[in-house]
Amino acid sequence: MRWLLVLIPLAGCVDLGGHAPDASPEPDGSLVDGGPVVDVVLSGLAFRPGTVEIPAGTTVRWTNLDAVAHTVTEGSPGGSAARVFDSPLLSTGQSFLWRFDEPGEWIYFCRTHPNVMRNNVVRVF
């Protein structure tokens, strides 16, 4: 039996030990509407990294690498129905982007897995 291993580069998302880095990722050089992009992956029923700190004008791109669908939903489970951002269900390989133009702190979670994928933070300075 032959196996084919396909590696997809995700610079700065996971270290060689298989753990998400503790520090916020640096913008990857991509531009959305002229601003930098920071990547967060959804993997192993977790957002990696769980907290990002970015300058205003930065876009966060969440990409689902899990085999199950997820959302990226601002707020806390059971909180207000009015959300600043709320992605549709993201299948494997799909991404959701949101540009943060104002300083502040946004907590977010996954609507389909609110007990394990919650209390994630984007801090904008």
N, C-alpha and C positions, 0 to 999 in steps of 0.2 A: 504494500500500500504506500502510495506517495502522498506527501503533504506539501501544500504550498502555503508559505507564511507570507502574508502581505503586511508590511509595516507602513503605517500612516504617520508622518511626522506631526507631532503636536508639541512644538517647542514650548517649554515652560509650563506644561500642564501637569506632568507627572515626572518625578525624579526616578533614578534607576532603581531605587528600592521599592517602587510601586506606590509611593505615598505622594499625596499632593503637597506641593511646596508650601511652607508656612507664610512666606512673603507674598504680597500681591504681585501678580504678573506685570511685567513691563508691556507697554503697548507693542504689538507685533510688527508695526510698520505699515499695516493695512490702513487705508483711509476710507471712511464713510462720510460723505458730505464734507470732505476736507478735514476731518478730525481723526485722531488715533482710535484704534480698536484694541480691546483687551478681551481675551478668550477665557470662558469658563466652560468646562465640560460637565455633562451629566453622565456619571459612570458609577456603577456599583451602588445604585440608589443613593447617590450623594452628588452635590454640586462641588466641583473641585476647581479652584479653591472655594471654600465656603464664604470667605470675606475678601473683597477687593477694595482697594483704596485708589482712587483715580482723580485726575484733575477734571474740572468742568469742561464740557465739550467732547468728552471721550464716549465712545460707543462700547457697550459690552455685548459680545456675541456669545450666546449660550448654544452649545451644540450637544445634542443627545447622542451618546455612544452606547447607551443601554439597549437591550433587546425589547424593552417595554416603553410605552409612550409616557411622556412627562409634560408638565407645563412649567412655565416660569411666571409666577403670579405674585405681584406686590402685596405686602401686608402679611397678616398672620392667619392661620386656619381659624375659621369661625369669626373673623373680623368683619369689617364693613364690606358690603358688596361693591362699593365704589372703589375701583382699583386704578392706580396710576398707570400700571402696565399689567397685562394678562395675556400670555401667549395662547395660541390654540394648542391642541395636543401635538406634541412633536414626536414623530416616529424616529426610528434609528437613522442617524445621519442628517436629520433636519436641524436647522438653526433658527434662533430668534434673536433679533438685534434691537437694542434700545439705547438711544443717545441721552446722556445725562448732562444737561446744560446748566443746572443750578446746583450750588453747594448744598449738602444735606446728607441724610442717611436714609436708605431704603432697605427695609427687611423684605425678604421674599421667600416663597416656598413652592412646592409642587402640589397642585390640587389633587392629583391622583394618588399621591403618597404623602399626605400631610403629617403623618406620625413620625416619619423618618427623614423627610426632606423639607425641613423648616428652619427658621431662625438664621437664614443666610443673609449676608449684608453687603450692600454696595455703599461705600462712603465716598462722597464727592467733596473735594476741597477746591 
